[in-house]
Amino acid sequence: MFIDHLGNICPSGFLPVQRGNVRTADLADVYRHDEIFRRLRNESLLLDRCGRCRFRTVCGGSRSRAFAATGAVMASDPLCVYDPGQVTEPAVCQ
């Protein structure tokens, strides 16, 4: 989570998707209940290669790079070189 100099709440400094403002919203409420924050915590919603990857629970790829390249927060990390193939691999436990 990142809060910019204006109080805007974003998932990270490199993922400038404003989800509220600390001046008008409760920070804990935004983190717990906002749709984007909830999606980011759910690795089963990852798409394409990241969604099939066995390391999705511990890595998840860069959501910032995925958003910058595709406009979709849950898309595959475009700079990841690991190819999990076409079948979803069993996840590595945390």
C-alpha positions as MATLAB code, in Angstrom:
seq = 'MFIDHLGNICPSGFLPVQRGNVRTADLADVYRHDEIFRRLRNESLLLDRCGRCRFRTVCGGSRSRAFAATGAVMASDPLCVYDPGQVTEPAVCQ';
ca = [
       0.000    0.000    0.000;
       1.197    3.488   -0.829;
      -0.100    6.896    0.212;
       1.064    9.770   -1.967;
       1.776   13.362   -0.899;
      -1.890   14.288   -1.489;
      -3.208   11.455    0.663;
      -4.303    9.239   -2.230;
      -4.306    5.534   -1.406;
      -2.758    3.277   -4.071;
      -1.791   -0.411   -4.049;
       1.863    0.628   -4.509;
       3.950    3.582   -5.597;
       4.428    1.953   -8.982;
       0.732    1.096   -9.368;
      -0.972    4.493   -9.410;
      -4.563    3.268   -9.238;
      -6.164    5.589   -6.679;
      -8.504    3.728   -4.361;
      -9.428    6.519   -1.966;
      -7.919    9.323    0.044;
      -6.893    9.218    3.700;
      -8.542   12.607    4.232;
     -11.984   11.259    3.360;
     -11.785    7.470    3.785;
     -10.724    5.082    6.528;
      -7.393    3.530    5.500;
      -8.109    0.127    7.056;
     -11.552    0.031    5.436;
     -10.095    0.774    2.002;
      -7.446   -1.940    2.423;
      -9.916   -4.551    3.667;
     -12.909   -3.883    1.412;
     -11.806   -2.139   -1.778;
     -12.300   -4.301   -4.877;
      -8.740   -3.855   -6.220;
      -7.076   -4.598   -2.873;
      -9.249   -7.713   -2.460;
      -8.399   -8.892   -5.987;
      -4.670   -8.342   -5.396;
      -4.814  -10.620   -2.343;
      -6.504  -13.435   -4.314;
      -3.915  -15.284   -6.396;
      -6.623  -17.415   -8.015;
      -7.655  -14.305  -10.004;
      -4.286  -13.964  -11.739;
      -4.546  -14.335  -15.501;
      -2.600  -16.190  -18.180;
       0.933  -17.341  -17.249;
       0.808  -15.896  -13.723;
      -2.484  -17.700  -13.076;
      -1.003  -21.046  -14.179;
       2.342  -20.602  -12.411;
       3.259  -22.815   -9.468;
       4.825  -19.802   -7.710;
       1.660  -17.631   -7.883;
       1.078  -17.767   -4.101;
       4.602  -16.605   -3.215;
       5.431  -14.421   -6.216;
       2.353  -13.340   -8.120;
       4.445  -11.380  -10.604;
       4.601   -7.614  -10.749;
       1.112   -6.168  -10.792;
       2.636   -2.769  -11.624;
       4.391   -4.035  -14.759;
       1.302   -5.957  -15.824;
      -0.833   -2.825  -15.460;
       1.695   -0.630  -17.280;
       1.938   -3.048  -20.209;
      -1.687   -4.129  -20.545;
      -3.914   -1.855  -18.466;
      -5.062   -4.933  -16.499;
      -3.902   -5.289  -12.896;
      -4.277   -9.083  -12.861;
      -2.596   -9.774  -16.235;
       0.674  -11.702  -16.541;
       3.923   -9.993  -15.660;
       5.359   -9.221  -19.117;
       8.999   -9.434  -17.988;
       8.798  -12.801  -16.251;
      10.835  -15.403  -18.146;
       9.314  -18.460  -16.460;
       6.877  -20.361  -18.691;
       4.516  -22.623  -16.747;
       3.108  -24.189  -19.906;
      -0.571  -24.498  -20.788;
      -1.737  -26.440  -17.719;
      -2.125  -24.846  -14.291;
       0.699  -26.111  -12.100;
       0.050  -27.118   -8.481;
       0.874  -24.154   -6.246;
       3.916  -24.113   -4.022;
       2.698  -23.767   -0.419;
       3.468  -20.585    1.445;
];
